[in-house]
Amino acid sequence: MRTVEEINKELAEMRDKGISRKGISDGYHTFDELYLHRMVLFSTILNAYPEISWKSKQHHDGTMFDGCFICGINTPEGQYTYHYKMKYWLHFRVPEIEKAPVYDGHKPSDIGRLYSLS
């Protein structure tokens, strides 16, 4: 059996070769399904708190990944953000701002900041 490190290395090689990994599954969900689920859940949170949420087609420095936007929420414990493909833009019914706020350094492990909303 291959190790997690070996599998992750193979996935990185696939990415580098331009091979899609969206259909890879854990036996229950594909990466593509999980990405969609995350988008639905995050848009629901932002749409419930539009006064502290935003979306932008640019980072604070004017850059952006091709075909993407950034959206976020300013929780009592700090920012939480995700990047999404433009096809999901209309799912986020929050104020559009010209440029995203300066990144505060949050990491995936800071997901608990969302608990501070309740």
N, CA, C and O atoms as a Tinker XYZ file with bonds, in Angstrom:
   472  protein
     1  N      0.851000   -1.180000    0.000000    73     2
     2  CA     0.000000    0.000000    0.000000    64     1     3
     3  C      0.896000    1.242000    0.000000    63     2     4     5
     4  O      1.924000    1.286000    0.676000    81     3
     5  N      0.488000    2.231000   -0.761000    73     3     6
     6  CA     1.258000    3.477000   -0.846000    64     5     7
     7  C      0.990000    4.363000    0.367000    63     6     8     9
     8  O     -0.078000    4.306000    0.975000    81     7
     9  N      1.975000    5.172000    0.698000    73     7    10
    10  CA     1.831000    6.093000    1.824000    64     9    11
    11  C      1.092000    7.353000    1.363000    63    10    12    13
    12  O      0.955000    7.613000    0.168000    81    11
    13  N      0.626000    8.117000    2.334000    73    11    14
    14  CA    -0.023000    9.395000    2.033000    64    13    15
    15  C      0.941000   10.299000    1.278000    63    14    16    17
    16  O      0.543000   10.986000    0.336000    81    15
    17  N      2.192000   10.302000    1.681000    73    15    18
    18  CA     3.196000   11.136000    1.011000    64    17    19
    19  C      3.345000   10.751000   -0.457000    63    18    20    21
    20  O      3.468000   11.622000   -1.318000    81    19
    21  N      3.336000    9.449000   -0.746000    73    19    22
    22  CA     3.451000    8.983000   -2.133000    64    21    23
    23  C      2.238000    9.397000   -2.959000    63    22    24    25
    24  O      2.367000    9.816000   -4.109000    81    23
    25  N      1.071000    9.274000   -2.361000    73    23    26
    26  CA    -0.158000    9.666000   -3.064000    64    25    27
    27  C     -0.148000   11.165000   -3.335000    63    26    28    29
    28  O     -0.481000   11.599000   -4.438000    81    27
    29  N      0.232000   11.962000   -2.330000    73    27    30
    30  CA     0.286000   13.415000   -2.514000    64    29    31
    31  C      1.309000   13.808000   -3.570000    63    30    32    33
    32  O      1.084000   14.749000   -4.332000    81    31
    33  N      2.426000   13.099000   -3.622000    73    31    34
    34  CA     3.436000   13.368000   -4.652000    64    33    35
    35  C      2.861000   13.079000   -6.036000    63    34    36    37
    36  O      3.062000   13.855000   -6.970000    81    35
    37  N      2.153000   11.973000   -6.164000    73    35    38
    38  CA     1.536000   11.635000   -7.451000    64    37    39
    39  C      0.490000   12.679000   -7.851000    63    38    40    41
    40  O      0.405000   13.056000   -9.020000    81    39
    41  N     -0.298000   13.143000   -6.890000    73    39    42
    42  CA    -1.291000   14.186000   -7.178000    64    41    43
    43  C     -0.609000   15.473000   -7.634000    63    42    44    45
    44  O     -1.083000   16.131000   -8.559000    81    43
    45  N      0.492000   15.831000   -6.994000    73    43    46
    46  CA     1.234000   17.034000   -7.393000    64    45    47
    47  C      1.793000   16.878000   -8.802000    63    46    48    49
    48  O      1.785000   17.830000   -9.583000    81    47
    49  N      2.273000   15.691000   -9.127000    73    47    50
    50  CA     2.779000   15.438000  -10.480000    64    49    51
    51  C      1.657000   15.549000  -11.509000    63    50    52    53
    52  O      1.861000   16.080000  -12.601000    81    51
    53  N      0.473000   15.049000  -11.159000    73    51    54
    54  CA    -0.682000   15.174000  -12.056000    64    53    55
    55  C     -1.009000   16.648000  -12.283000    63    54    56    57
    56  O     -1.245000   17.074000  -13.413000    81    55
    57  N     -1.020000   17.424000  -11.193000    73    55    58
    58  CA    -1.292000   18.860000  -11.298000    64    57    59
    59  C     -0.281000   19.526000  -12.220000    63    58    60    61
    60  O     -0.648000   20.306000  -13.098000    81    59
    61  N      0.987000   19.213000  -12.013000    73    59    62
    62  CA     2.053000   19.827000  -12.809000    64    61    63
    63  C      1.956000   19.470000  -14.289000    63    62    64    65
    64  O      2.403000   20.234000  -15.145000    81    63
    65  N      1.377000   18.319000  -14.590000    73    63    66
    66  CA     1.202000   17.884000  -15.984000    64    65    67
    67  C     -0.129000   18.353000  -16.568000    63    66    68    69
    68  O     -0.435000   18.074000  -17.727000    81    67
    69  N     -0.924000   19.069000  -15.757000    73    67    70
    70  CA    -2.210000   19.568000  -16.233000    64    69    71
    71  C     -3.301000   18.514000  -16.252000    63    70    72    73
    72  O     -4.308000   18.681000  -16.940000    81    71
    73  N     -3.119000   17.435000  -15.511000    73    71    74
    74  CA    -4.116000   16.365000  -15.449000    64    73    75
    75  C     -5.117000   16.700000  -14.348000    63    74    76    77
    76  O     -4.725000   16.985000  -13.217000    81    75
    77  N     -6.398000   16.667000  -14.672000    73    75    78
    78  CA    -7.439000   16.993000  -13.701000    64    77    79
    79  C     -7.487000   15.956000  -12.582000    63    78    80    81
    80  O     -7.354000   14.755000  -12.817000    81    79
    81  N     -7.678000   16.446000  -11.372000    73    79    82
    82  CA    -7.838000   15.581000  -10.211000    64    81    83
    83  C     -9.235000   15.687000   -9.632000    63    82    84    85
    84  O     -9.501000   15.155000   -8.554000    81    83
    85  N    -10.134000   16.370000  -10.335000    73    83    86
    86  CA   -11.482000   16.631000   -9.826000    64    85    87
    87  C    -12.287000   15.364000   -9.568000    63    86    88    89
    88  O    -13.117000   15.337000   -8.659000    81    87
    89  N    -12.054000   14.314000  -10.351000    73    87    90
    90  CA   -12.828000   13.088000  -10.210000    64    89    91
    91  C    -12.293000   12.123000   -9.172000    63    90    92    93
    92  O    -12.893000   11.074000   -8.937000    81    91
    93  N    -11.170000   12.459000   -8.542000    73    91    94
    94  CA   -10.603000   11.579000   -7.520000    64    93    95
    95  C    -11.530000   11.572000   -6.313000    63    94    96    97
    96  O    -12.037000   12.613000   -5.895000    81    95
    97  N    -11.743000   10.385000   -5.761000    73    95    98
    98  CA   -12.718000   10.218000   -4.691000    64    97    99
    99  C    -12.105000    9.523000   -3.485000    63    98   100   101
   100  O    -11.141000    8.766000   -3.603000    81    99
   101  N    -12.685000    9.797000   -2.329000    73    99   102
   102  CA   -12.325000    9.068000   -1.112000    64   101   103
   103  C    -13.235000    7.858000   -0.927000    63   102   104   105
   104  O    -13.196000    7.191000    0.107000    81   103
   105  N    -14.043000    7.587000   -1.926000    73   103   106
   106  CA   -15.008000    6.498000   -1.846000    64   105   107
   107  C    -16.411000    6.992000   -1.541000    63   106   108   109
   108  O    -17.379000    6.239000   -1.650000    81   107
   109  N    -16.519000    8.246000   -1.163000    73   107   110
   110  CA   -17.808000    8.854000   -0.847000    64   109   111
   111  C    -18.072000   10.076000   -1.719000    63   110   112   113
   112  O    -19.160000   10.223000   -2.275000    81   111
   113  N    -17.080000   10.950000   -1.838000    73   111   114
   114  CA   -17.216000   12.188000   -2.603000    64   113   115
   115  C    -15.965000   12.412000   -3.444000    63   114   116   117
   116  O    -14.867000   12.001000   -3.070000    81   115
   117  N    -16.151000   13.070000   -4.585000    73   115   118
   118  CA   -15.006000   13.479000   -5.394000    64   117   119
   119  C    -14.515000   14.836000   -4.903000    63   118   120   121
   120  O    -15.229000   15.550000   -4.198000    81   119
   121  N    -13.277000   15.186000   -5.286000    73   119   122
   122  CA   -12.778000   16.522000   -4.972000    64   121   123
   123  C    -13.734000   17.577000   -5.511000    63   122   124   125
   124  O    -14.010000   18.571000   -4.840000    81   123
   125  N    -14.238000   17.363000   -6.721000    73   123   126
   126  CA   -15.148000   18.328000   -7.346000    64   125   127
   127  C    -16.414000   18.508000   -6.514000    63   126   128   129
   128  O    -16.872000   19.634000   -6.321000    81   127
   129  N    -16.984000   17.404000   -6.017000    73   127   130
   130  CA   -18.179000   17.504000   -5.170000    64   129   131
   131  C    -17.876000   18.257000   -3.878000    63   130   132   133
   132  O    -18.662000   19.103000   -3.451000    81   131
   133  N    -16.748000   17.954000   -3.262000    73   131   134
   134  CA   -16.397000   18.628000   -2.009000    64   133   135
   135  C    -16.159000   20.117000   -2.217000    63   134   136   137
   136  O    -16.520000   20.928000   -1.363000    81   135
   137  N    -15.553000   20.485000   -3.344000    73   135   138
   138  CA   -15.342000   21.893000   -3.679000    64   137   139
   139  C    -16.692000   22.597000   -3.805000    63   138   140   141
   140  O    -16.871000   23.702000   -3.292000    81   139
   141  N    -17.638000   21.956000   -4.488000    73   139   142
   142  CA   -18.978000   22.534000   -4.635000    64   141   143
   143  C    -19.666000   22.654000   -3.271000    63   142   144   145
   144  O    -20.281000   23.678000   -2.977000    81   143
   145  N    -19.565000   21.619000   -2.446000    73   143   146
   146  CA   -20.191000   21.669000   -1.121000    64   145   147
   147  C    -19.616000   22.820000   -0.295000    63   146   148   149
   148  O    -20.357000   23.542000    0.373000    81   147
   149  N    -18.286000   22.990000   -0.344000    73   147   150
   150  CA   -17.646000   24.087000    0.396000    64   149   151
   151  C    -18.157000   25.431000   -0.100000    63   150   152   153
   152  O    -18.414000   26.333000    0.697000    81   151
   153  N    -18.307000   25.568000   -1.426000    73   151   154
   154  CA   -18.802000   26.830000   -1.985000    64   153   155
   155  C    -20.222000   27.109000   -1.497000    63   154   156   157
   156  O    -20.525000   28.234000   -1.102000    81   155
   157  N    -21.093000   26.102000   -1.519000    73   155   158
   158  CA   -22.479000   26.291000   -1.071000    64   157   159
   159  C    -22.508000   26.692000    0.402000    63   158   160   161
   160  O    -23.218000   27.626000    0.774000    81   159
   161  N    -21.755000   26.006000    1.232000    73   159   162
   162  CA   -21.747000   26.315000    2.662000    64   161   163
   163  C    -21.167000   27.700000    2.950000    63   162   164   165
   164  O    -21.724000   28.447000    3.754000    81   163
   165  N    -20.049000   28.051000    2.297000    73   163   166
   166  CA   -19.437000   29.359000    2.549000    64   165   167
   167  C    -20.321000   30.480000    2.017000    63   166   168   169
   168  O    -20.441000   31.520000    2.664000    81   167
   169  N    -20.940000   30.295000    0.857000    73   167   170
   170  CA   -21.831000   31.340000    0.337000    64   169   171
   171  C    -23.030000   31.524000    1.259000    63   170   172   173
   172  O    -23.504000   32.646000    1.435000    81   171
   173  N    -23.522000   30.449000    1.843000    73   171   174
   174  CA   -24.644000   30.552000    2.779000    64   173   175
   175  C    -24.248000   31.374000    4.002000    63   174   176   177
   176  O    -25.028000   32.206000    4.466000    81   175
   177  N    -23.054000   31.151000    4.523000    73   175   178
   178  CA   -22.576000   31.929000    5.674000    64   177   179
   179  C    -22.428000   33.399000    5.298000    63   178   180   181
   180  O    -22.921000   34.272000    6.013000    81   179
   181  N    -21.754000   33.684000    4.182000    73   179   182
   182  CA   -21.552000   35.078000    3.777000    64   181   183
   183  C    -22.878000   35.764000    3.501000    63   182   184   185
   184  O    -23.071000   36.915000    3.889000    81   183
   185  N    -23.787000   35.076000    2.838000    73   183   186
   186  CA   -25.087000   35.673000    2.523000    64   185   187
   187  C    -25.901000   35.944000    3.786000    63   186   188   189
   188  O    -26.747000   36.839000    3.788000    81   187
   189  N    -25.664000   35.194000    4.852000    73   187   190
   190  CA   -26.354000   35.423000    6.125000    64   189   191
   191  C    -25.770000   36.618000    6.882000    63   190   192   193
   192  O    -26.426000   37.178000    7.760000    81   191
   193  N    -24.534000   37.009000    6.543000    73   191   194
   194  CA   -23.848000   38.121000    7.200000    64   193   195
   195  C    -23.317000   39.116000    6.168000    63   194   196   197
   196  O    -22.114000   39.374000    6.131000    81   195
   197  N    -24.190000   39.679000    5.331000    73   195   198
   198  CA   -23.698000   40.560000    4.261000    64   197   199
   199  C    -23.026000   41.833000    4.777000    63   198   200   201
   200  O    -22.210000   42.425000    4.070000    81   199
   201  N    -23.351000   42.257000    5.976000    73   199   202
   202  CA   -22.780000   43.496000    6.509000    64   201   203
   203  C    -21.296000   43.352000    6.863000    63   202   204   205
   204  O    -20.601000   44.358000    7.004000    81   203
   205  N    -20.804000   42.123000    7.008000    73   203   206
   206  CA   -19.385000   41.911000    7.314000    64   205   207
   207  C    -18.702000   41.030000    6.262000    63   206   208   209
   208  O    -17.591000   40.542000    6.467000    81   207
   209  N    -19.392000   40.839000    5.132000    73   207   210
   210  CA   -18.865000   39.995000    4.058000    64   209   211
   211  C    -18.614000   40.816000    2.812000    63   210   212   213
   212  O    -19.114000   41.934000    2.685000    81   211
   213  N    -17.838000   40.264000    1.891000    73   211   214
   214  CA   -17.478000   40.983000    0.670000    64   213   215
   215  C    -16.994000   39.993000   -0.383000    63   214   216   217
   216  O    -16.701000   38.833000   -0.093000    81   215
   217  N    -16.920000   40.488000   -1.610000    73   215   218
   218  CA   -16.300000   39.727000   -2.700000    64   217   219
   219  C    -15.572000   40.721000   -3.590000    63   218   220   221
   220  O    -15.963000   41.884000   -3.690000    81   219
   221  N    -14.504000   40.249000   -4.241000    73   219   222
   222  CA   -13.705000   41.129000   -5.082000    64   221   223
   223  C    -13.043000   40.335000   -6.203000    63   222   224   225
   224  O    -12.719000   39.157000   -6.052000    81   223
   225  N    -12.854000   41.004000   -7.311000    73   223   226
   226  CA   -12.158000   40.399000   -8.447000    64   225   227
   227  C    -10.657000   40.657000   -8.389000    63   226   228   229
   228  O     -9.913000   40.264000   -9.287000    81   227
   229  N    -10.215000   41.332000   -7.304000    73   227   230
   230  CA    -8.794000   41.639000   -7.156000    64   229   231
   231  C     -8.351000   41.462000   -5.705000    63   230   232   233
   232  O     -9.105000   41.739000   -4.773000    81   231
   233  N     -7.120000   40.998000   -5.534000    73   231   234
   234  CA    -6.490000   41.038000   -4.218000    64   233   235
   235  C     -6.186000   42.501000   -3.888000    63   234   236   237
   236  O     -6.369000   43.375000   -4.736000    81   235
   237  N     -5.729000   42.772000   -2.683000    73   235   238
   238  CA    -5.439000   44.156000   -2.279000    64   237   239
   239  C     -4.398000   44.816000   -3.177000    63   238   240   241
   240  O     -4.385000   46.039000   -3.318000    81   239
   241  N     -3.519000   44.008000   -3.789000    73   239   242
   242  CA    -2.456000   44.559000   -4.644000    64   241   243
   243  C     -2.830000   44.586000   -6.128000    63   242   244   245
   244  O     -1.989000   44.874000   -6.979000    81   243
   245  N     -4.095000   44.284000   -6.432000    73   243   246
   246  CA    -4.570000   44.337000   -7.812000    64   245   247
   247  C     -4.388000   43.057000   -8.602000    63   246   248   249
   248  O     -4.780000   43.002000   -9.767000    81   247
   249  N     -3.806000   42.025000   -8.008000    73   247   250
   250  CA    -3.617000   40.753000   -8.705000    64   249   251
   251  C     -4.820000   39.835000   -8.496000    63   250   252   253
   252  O     -5.653000   40.079000   -7.623000    81   251
   253  N     -4.903000   38.787000   -9.299000    73   251   254
   254  CA    -5.900000   37.735000   -9.097000    64   253   255
   255  C     -5.523000   36.550000   -9.961000    63   254   256   257
   256  O     -4.900000   36.712000  -11.010000    81   255
   257  N     -5.896000   35.369000   -9.526000    73   255   258
   258  CA    -5.689000   34.151000  -10.299000    64   257   259
   259  C     -6.646000   34.170000  -11.485000    63   258   260   261
   260  O     -7.765000   34.671000  -11.373000    81   259
   261  N     -6.213000   33.630000  -12.615000    73   259   262
   262  CA    -7.031000   33.634000  -13.828000    64   261   263
   263  C     -8.400000   33.010000  -13.582000    63   262   264   265
   264  O     -8.506000   31.896000  -13.068000    81   263
   265  N     -9.452000   33.750000  -13.961000    73   263   266
   266  CA   -10.811000   33.243000  -13.883000    64   265   267
   267  C    -11.369000   33.085000  -12.492000    63   266   268   269
   268  O    -12.345000   32.361000  -12.296000    81   267
   269  N    -10.767000   33.751000  -11.516000    73   267   270
   270  CA   -11.184000   33.582000  -10.123000    64   269   271
   271  C    -11.550000   34.910000   -9.465000    63   270   272   273
   272  O    -11.271000   35.988000   -9.990000    81   271
   273  N    -12.180000   34.795000   -8.307000    73   271   274
   274  CA   -12.424000   35.933000   -7.427000    64   273   275
   275  C    -12.155000   35.467000   -6.005000    63   274   276   277
   276  O    -12.008000   34.273000   -5.744000    81   275
   277  N    -12.094000   36.421000   -5.098000    73   275   278
   278  CA   -11.918000   36.122000   -3.686000    64   277   279
   279  C    -13.126000   36.661000   -2.939000    63   278   280   281
   280  O    -13.659000   37.715000   -3.283000    81   279
   281  N    -13.554000   35.935000   -1.919000    73   279   282
   282  CA   -14.639000   36.422000   -1.070000    64   281   283
   283  C    -14.265000   36.120000    0.372000    63   282   284   285
   284  O    -13.489000   35.209000    0.659000    81   283
   285  N    -14.836000   36.909000    1.266000    73   283   286
   286  CA   -14.463000   36.715000    2.654000    64   285   287
   287  C    -15.441000   37.324000    3.624000    63   286   288   289
   288  O    -16.397000   38.009000    3.258000    81   287
   289  N    -15.161000   37.043000    4.875000    73   287   290
   290  CA   -15.974000   37.555000    5.971000    64   289   291
   291  C    -15.023000   38.036000    7.064000    63   290   292   293
   292  O    -14.000000   37.405000    7.333000    81   291
   293  N    -15.366000   39.144000    7.683000    73   291   294
   294  CA   -14.567000   39.729000    8.757000    64   293   295
   295  C    -15.185000   39.324000   10.088000    63   294   296   297
   296  O    -16.050000   40.025000   10.613000    81   295
   297  N    -14.743000   38.193000   10.636000    73   295   298
   298  CA   -15.301000   37.683000   11.881000    64   297   299
   299  C    -14.721000   38.461000   13.063000    63   298   300   301
   300  O    -13.744000   39.190000   12.894000    81   299
   301  N    -15.306000   38.319000   14.261000    73   299   302
   302  CA   -14.715000   38.950000   15.438000    64   301   303
   303  C    -13.272000   38.497000   15.701000    63   302   304   305
   304  O    -12.516000   39.203000   16.368000    81   303
   305  N    -12.888000   37.327000   15.182000    73   303   306
   306  CA   -11.531000   36.810000   15.386000    64   305   307
   307  C    -10.607000   37.055000   14.197000    63   306   308   309
   308  O     -9.447000   36.644000   14.220000    81   307
   309  N    -11.110000   37.720000   13.160000    73   307   310
   310  CA   -10.291000   38.002000   11.984000    64   309   311
   311  C    -10.938000   37.506000   10.703000    63   310   312   313
   312  O    -12.043000   36.965000   10.718000    81   311
   313  N    -10.236000   37.697000    9.599000    73   311   314
   314  CA   -10.753000   37.320000    8.274000    64   313   315
   315  C    -10.829000   35.805000    8.102000    63   314   316   317
   316  O    -10.122000   35.035000    8.753000    81   315
   317  N    -11.724000   35.419000    7.192000    73   315   318
   318  CA   -11.668000   34.081000    6.604000    64   317   319
   319  C    -12.084000   34.238000    5.158000    63   318   320   321
   320  O    -13.092000   34.881000    4.866000    81   319
   321  N    -11.314000   33.655000    4.246000    73   319   322
   322  CA   -11.542000   33.857000    2.814000    64   321   323
   323  C    -11.356000   32.564000    2.037000    63   322   324   325
   324  O    -10.726000   31.611000    2.495000    81   323
   325  N    -11.934000   32.576000    0.838000    73   323   326
   326  CA   -11.692000   31.521000   -0.143000    64   325   327
   327  C    -11.641000   32.159000   -1.520000    63   326   328   329
   328  O    -12.221000   33.221000   -1.745000    81   327
   329  N    -10.945000   31.506000   -2.435000    73   327   330
   330  CA   -10.981000   31.857000   -3.852000    64   329   331
   331  C    -11.935000   30.891000   -4.542000    63   330   332   333
   332  O    -11.983000   29.707000   -4.208000    81   331
   333  N    -12.691000   31.402000   -5.502000    73   331   334
   334  CA   -13.598000   30.567000   -6.295000    64   333   335
   335  C    -13.515000   30.963000   -7.755000    63   334   336   337
   336  O    -13.089000   32.067000   -8.093000    81   335
   337  N    -13.926000   30.051000   -8.609000    73   335   338
   338  CA   -14.031000   30.334000  -10.042000    64   337   339
   339  C    -15.161000   31.342000  -10.257000    63   338   340   341
   340  O    -16.134000   31.367000   -9.503000    81   339
   341  N    -15.020000   32.171000  -11.294000    73   339   342
   342  CA   -16.011000   33.218000  -11.582000    64   341   343
   343  C    -17.414000   32.659000  -11.803000    63   342   344   345
   344  O    -18.393000   33.377000  -11.598000    81   343
   345  N    -17.536000   31.408000  -12.212000    73   343   346
   346  CA   -18.872000   30.844000  -12.445000    64   345   347
   347  C    -19.711000   30.830000  -11.166000    63   346   348   349
   348  O    -20.931000   30.679000  -11.235000    81   347
   349  N    -19.078000   30.984000  -10.002000    73   347   350
   350  CA   -19.802000   30.989000   -8.727000    64   349   351
   351  C    -20.088000   32.396000   -8.193000    63   350   352   353
   352  O    -20.678000   32.534000   -7.122000    81   351
   353  N    -19.683000   33.427000   -8.912000    73   351   354
   354  CA   -19.807000   34.816000   -8.472000    64   353   355
   355  C    -21.208000   35.149000   -7.957000    63   354   356   357
   356  O    -21.341000   35.729000   -6.880000    81   355
   357  N    -22.232000   34.800000   -8.690000    73   355   358
   358  CA   -23.601000   35.193000   -8.332000    64   357   359
   359  C    -24.152000   34.440000   -7.120000    63   358   360   361
   360  O    -25.175000   34.841000   -6.565000    81   359
   361  N    -23.502000   33.372000   -6.705000    73   359   362
   362  CA   -23.942000   32.658000   -5.504000    64   361   363
   363  C    -23.659000   33.475000   -4.244000    63   362   364   365
   364  O    -24.293000   33.273000   -3.208000    81   363
   365  N    -22.705000   34.395000   -4.341000    73   363   366
   366  CA   -22.326000   35.231000   -3.203000    64   365   367
   367  C    -23.024000   36.580000   -3.342000    63   366   368   369
   368  O    -22.559000   37.453000   -4.076000    81   367
   369  N    -24.143000   36.748000   -2.635000    73   367   370
   370  CA   -24.949000   37.964000   -2.712000    64   369   371
   371  C    -24.515000   38.928000   -1.600000    63   370   372   373
   372  O    -25.277000   39.260000   -0.692000    81   371
   373  N    -23.273000   39.353000   -1.716000    73   371   374
   374  CA   -22.652000   40.239000   -0.728000    64   373   375
   375  C    -22.056000   41.429000   -1.470000    63   374   376   377
   376  O    -21.891000   41.373000   -2.688000    81   375
   377  N    -21.730000   42.504000   -0.757000    73   375   378
   378  CA   -21.166000   43.675000   -1.434000    64   377   379
   379  C    -19.883000   43.349000   -2.203000    63   378   380   381
   380  O    -19.012000   42.626000   -1.718000    81   379
   381  N    -19.794000   43.897000   -3.403000    73   379   382
   382  CA   -18.568000   43.803000   -4.185000    64   381   383
   383  C    -17.692000   44.995000   -3.830000    63   382   384   385
   384  O    -18.160000   46.133000   -3.802000    81   383
   385  N    -16.430000   44.732000   -3.561000    73   383   386
   386  CA   -15.477000   45.808000   -3.305000    64   385   387
   387  C    -14.402000   45.764000   -4.388000    63   386   388   389
   388  O    -14.131000   44.713000   -4.969000    81   387
   389  N    -13.791000   46.925000   -4.651000    73   387   390
   390  CA   -12.817000   47.009000   -5.738000    64   389   391
   391  C    -11.623000   46.086000   -5.506000    63   390   392   393
   392  O    -11.200000   45.366000   -6.411000    81   391
   393  N    -11.086000   46.113000   -4.287000    73   391   394
   394  CA    -9.943000   45.269000   -3.947000    64   393   395
   395  C    -10.184000   44.637000   -2.580000    63   394   396   397
   396  O    -10.742000   45.265000   -1.680000    81   395
   397  N     -9.761000   43.399000   -2.444000    73   395   398
   398  CA    -9.903000   42.697000   -1.168000    64   397   399
   399  C     -9.066000   43.382000   -0.094000    63   398   400   401
   400  O     -8.068000   44.030000   -0.408000    81   399
   401  N     -9.459000   43.246000    1.164000    73   399   402
   402  CA    -8.626000   43.777000    2.246000    64   401   403
   403  C     -7.252000   43.099000    2.242000    63   402   404   405
   404  O     -7.088000   42.013000    1.686000    81   403
   405  N     -6.294000   43.738000    2.853000    73   403   406
   406  CA    -4.963000   43.147000    2.995000    64   405   407
   407  C     -5.109000   41.824000    3.755000    63   406   408   409
   408  O     -5.786000   41.759000    4.781000    81   407
   409  N     -4.476000   40.794000    3.249000    73   407   410
   410  CA    -4.514000   39.455000    3.838000    64   409   411
   411  C     -3.922000   39.484000    5.245000    63   410   412   413
   412  O     -2.817000   39.985000    5.450000    81   411
   413  N     -4.657000   38.948000    6.202000    73   411   414
   414  CA    -4.205000   38.977000    7.599000    64   413   415
   415  C     -3.395000   37.743000    8.000000    63   414   416   417
   416  O     -3.055000   37.577000    9.171000    81   415
   417  N     -3.089000   36.888000    7.042000    73   415   418
   418  CA    -2.267000   35.717000    7.325000    64   417   419
   419  C     -3.032000   34.487000    7.782000    63   418   420   421
   420  O     -2.418000   33.499000    8.185000    81   419
   421  N     -4.369000   34.525000    7.729000    73   419   422
   422  CA    -5.130000   33.362000    8.191000    64   421   423
   423  C     -4.795000   32.124000    7.362000    63   422   424   425
   424  O     -4.421000   32.209000    6.192000    81   423
   425  N     -4.945000   30.971000    8.014000    73   423   426
   426  CA    -4.613000   29.679000    7.427000    64   425   427
   427  C     -5.841000   28.774000    7.497000    63   426   428   429
   428  O     -6.799000   29.096000    8.200000    81   427
   429  N     -5.833000   27.646000    6.782000    73   427   430
   430  CA    -6.958000   26.711000    6.883000    64   429   431
   431  C     -7.267000   26.314000    8.326000    63   430   432   433
   432  O     -8.426000   26.078000    8.668000    81   431
   433  N     -6.253000   26.239000    9.164000    73   431   434
   434  CA    -6.478000   25.869000   10.567000    64   433   435
   435  C     -7.242000   26.938000   11.346000    63   434   436   437
   436  O     -7.663000   26.691000   12.476000    81   435
   437  N     -7.428000   28.122000   10.759000    73   435   438
   438  CA    -8.196000   29.194000   11.398000    64   437   439
   439  C     -9.689000   29.112000   11.088000    63   438   440   441
   440  O    -10.431000   30.047000   11.388000    81   439
   441  N    -10.135000   28.016000   10.497000    73   439   442
   442  CA   -11.549000   27.850000   10.148000    64   441   443
   443  C    -12.449000   28.085000   11.367000    63   442   444   445
   444  O    -13.595000   28.506000   11.209000    81   443
   445  N    -11.956000   27.822000   12.563000    73   443   446
   446  CA   -12.731000   28.034000   13.786000    64   445   447
   447  C    -13.159000   29.475000   13.995000    63   446   448   449
   448  O    -14.038000   29.744000   14.813000    81   447
   449  N    -12.547000   30.413000   13.264000    73   447   450
   450  CA   -12.989000   31.809000   13.351000    64   449   451
   451  C    -14.473000   31.935000   13.007000    63   450   452   453
   452  O    -15.157000   32.831000   13.502000    81   451
   453  N    -14.957000   31.043000   12.168000    73   451   454
   454  CA   -16.370000   31.116000   11.782000    64   453   455
   455  C    -17.290000   30.857000   12.969000    63   454   456   457
   456  O    -18.421000   31.344000   12.983000    81   455
   457  N    -16.832000   30.101000   13.966000    73   455   458
   458  CA   -17.635000   29.877000   15.173000    64   457   459
   459  C    -17.897000   31.178000   15.923000    63   458   460   461
   460  O    -18.896000   31.285000   16.634000    81   459
   461  N    -17.023000   32.164000   15.779000    73   459   462
   462  CA   -17.202000   33.425000   16.502000    64   461   463
   463  C    -18.389000   34.226000   15.977000    63   462   464   465
   464  O    -18.750000   35.248000   16.561000    81   463
   465  N    -18.997000   33.777000   14.886000    73   463   466
   466  CA   -20.167000   34.465000   14.337000    64   465   467
   467  C    -21.435000   34.153000   15.120000    63   466   468   469
   468  O    -22.403000   34.910000   15.055000    81   467
   469  N    -21.442000   33.047000   15.858000    73   467   470
   470  CA   -22.673000   32.660000   16.574000    64   469   471
   471  C    -22.547000   32.848000   18.067000    63   470   472
   472  O    -23.491000   32.570000   18.806000    81   471
